[in-house]
Amino acid sequence: MRVAENLNAALHGLLDDDPAAYVLGEDVLDPYGGAFKITKGLSTRFPGRVITTPISEGALTGVAAGLALAGNTAVAEIMFGDFATLAFDQLCNFAAKSVSMYGSRLPLRMVVRCPTGGGRGYGPTHSQSLQKHFVGVPGLALYEMSPFHDNREVLAAMVERGEPCLFFEDKVLYTRQTGETGPLLRARRDGDLAVVEPVVPELAARPDCVIIAPGGTAHRAMEAMRSLLLEEEIACRLLVPSRLYPLDAEALLPHLGQVVLVAEESAPGGAWGAEVAHQVHRRAWDRLRGPVRLVCSRASVIPTAAHLEREVLLGAADVHRAVREAVRRVAQEAPRG
């Protein structure tokens, strides 16, 4: 099953299981079924609970928050995650605060889907990864779609939190197969965390570097893992969390090594990786051979031309280079006393 099909099935399951669940957004009705066909078939099967909206992200997010405030479950689709900026007020000043500002906790079952990221030539205003701008908002949880997580489980987890959640969906994942690792690697699950390791047990048990990357960056990290293993004899372990914030740092600890690197597609500066590094440093500094390294896209608008877009966005070669440099630096330094 492709990731898009898995997500579509998850939305069907949610509406089937919860008669108080609604899906709303721009062009989500059949026969169009959304810009990326994720809502295909929903309005035909659940008429009246799939609502098409005007082109106003603030309005559709506000309506979703109102539905959730009234006790319903609301899943809102923002056609391109870049335009979550137009819903920032509704998300951060209304929905997130409504959970706790009325004197007692008020569950708000609301999910805002945000197709995210570049790699498809959509240009500066339709290709960004804006996750970092929502990190740290009290009452707002962030998740990212992954090829290693069942979207039905992820949707259920977001709804059960009882607070507004942003679900970032890297567009390049829609056509990829679920659970696909390619040669030399295998994936397993440890609770909410996906762990990708070399198929050779000895290399999997003692990795030279641990990479932490959200789902949209995982395939680039895996490509780098294969090239590092074949060209540099460097073995890596990849950790793919489903929930970005609040980060479950304790779940990472059993899988960490002496060298840790965080890879993400966001632009540098105040990124999600800095939050990961902070949490890891607090808990595992005595086990590390240096600070957690961060690697991300360049500080630039994202061009439309494919060759220029590749120069800006994080790629497998960037992850390969960052891991190689981190591992070599550790090898050259004397062990800590």
Secondary structure, DSSP 8 states (H G I E B T S, - for coil): -BHHHHHHHHHHHHHHH-TTEEEEETT-STTT-STTSTTTTHHHHSTTSEEE--S-HHHHHHHHHHHHHTT-EEEEE-SSGGGGGGGHHIIIIIIHHHTTTTSS----EEEEEEEE--SSS--TTSS---GGGGTT-TT-EEEE--TTS-HHHHHHHHHHHTS-EEEEEEGGGTTSBTT---TTEEEEEETTEEEEEESSHHHHHS-SEEEE--HHHHHHHHHHHHHIIIII---EEEEEESEEES--HHHHGGG--S-EEEE-SS-SSS-HHHHHHHHHHHHHGGG-SS--EEE---SS---SSHHHHHHHS--HHHHHHHHHHHHHHHHHS----
